[in-house]
Amino acid sequence: MPEYKERGKEMKKFNFSLQKILEIKEQLLQNLKIELTNLNHECRNMESHIKNLKEKFKNTDQEYVEKTYKSISTGEMLYYKMLMESILKQIEVKEEEREILLKKMSVKRQEIISMNIEISSLEKLKEKEMEKYNKEFMRKEEIFIDEFVSNKSMSNKYAI
């Protein structure tokens, strides 16, 4: 915004007193969004890992069933049972980790919503202050113009 002159004096440029806070909040919002994006990515990776473990379990179970139709030793039977239990435990652990991630994502979304509300409030306050500044500027401009016209007509009156 240009600097304005008021009868030889400069009218100071609009300055929002909470501008730094607004900028910091906007930066924090960007950081929160980045964190949420990272959590989303981590969650997708976790879901992919869970899917792979379930597929591994299905294949191991199928392999176990095929071997039991033929002939399988007790050692092999124990091996498959332990392997499948291990895979199921891994799935359970990963699903718990995914639930924790989902909770973190929910918290992060709430933080983003709160930050958006704070930023919106600051921006509305800035708009109101800007309107007030513009009204004051226009009022001073009108006074200056009135005085200028009044002085001009007085000069013309005395010049006659």
N, C-alpha and C positions, 0 to 999 in steps of 0.2 A: 504494500500500500504506500503511495507517495506521501511525503511529508507535506503538511499544509501550513500556510502562513496565516496568521491572524493579526492583521494590522501591524506588520513589522515583527511580530513575534511568531515563532514556529509553534504550530499546534503539534504536540507530541504524537508520535505514531502509536497506533493501537498496540497494546501489549497485554496479553492475557496473563494474569498473575500466576495461574496454575499450569502454565504451558509445560514446564519441566515435568510436573507430576503426570500430566496427560501423556507426554512422550514416554516416560518410564512405564506407565501402565500399558501403553501400546506395545512396548518392547516385551514386557512381561507376557502379554497376550500372545505375541508371536512365539515366545519360548514355550508357553503352555501348548500351543497348537503343534509345535515341533515334537514336544514330549508325547502328545496324544498320537501323533503319526507314528512315532517310534513304538509306542505300546501296541498300536494296531498291527504294525509289521511283525512285532514279536508274537502277538496273538495268532496271526496267520501262520507263522512258522510253527508255533506250538500245535495248532490244529493239523497242519500238514504232518508233523511228527506223530501225532496221535493216530492219524489216518494210516500212516505207514506201519505203526506198531500193530494196529488192528488187522491190517493186511498180512503182516508177518504172522500174527497169531492164527489167522484163518488158514494160511498156507501150511503152517506147522501142524495144525490140527488135522488138516486134510492129509498131509503126509503120514501122520500118526495112524489115522483111520486106515489108509491104504496098506500100511505095514502090518496092522493087526489082522487084516483079512488074510494076509499071507502067513507070515510067521515072524514073531518079534520076541526077542529075549527080554528077560526081566530087567536087565541093565538098560536096554534101549527104551523100554517102557518107562522106567524111572527118569531116564534122560528127557524124554518128551514131556512127561508130566512136570518135571522141574522147569524145563524151558518154557512151557506154556504158562506156568504159574509166575515165572519171572517176567514174561511179557505182559501178563495181566497186571502185575504189580507196577510195572513201568507205565502202563496205560493209566492206571489209577493215579499215580504220582503226577503224570503230565496233565491229567484232567483237573487235579487239584491246583496245580500251578496255573492252568488256564483260567480257572475260576478266580484266583487271586488277581491275575492280569485283568480280567473283566471288571473286577471291583475297582482296581486302580484306574481303569479307563473311565468308569462311571464317575469316580471322584474327580478325575481330570476334566471331564465334560462339565461338571458342576462348577469347577474353578473357572473354566472358560466362560460359562454363562455369567458368573458373578463379575468377572473382569469386564465382559462386554457391557454389563449394566453400569459398572463404575465409569467406564470410558464414555458411554452414552450420556450419563449425567454430567460429566465434565464438558463434553462437547455442547450440550444444551446450555450449560452455564456460560461457556465461551460465546455461543451465539447471542445470548441475552446481553452479555457485556459488549459485544460488537454492536448490537442494535443501539444500546445506550450510548456508546461512543459515537456512532453515526448520527444519532439524534442531536447530541451535543455539538457535533461538528456542524451540522446543518443549522442549528440555532445560532451558533457563532457566525456562520457565513451570512445568515439573514441579517443579523445585527450589523455586521461589517458593511453589507450592501446598503442597508438603510442609512447608516452613518455616512457612507460614501456619497449616496444620492443626496442626502441632506446637506452635506458639506459642499457638494458640487452646485446645488441650487443656491446656496448662500454665497458661494464665490461668484456665480453668475449675477446674482442680485446686486452685489457690491461692485461688480465690474461695469454695471450699466451706468 
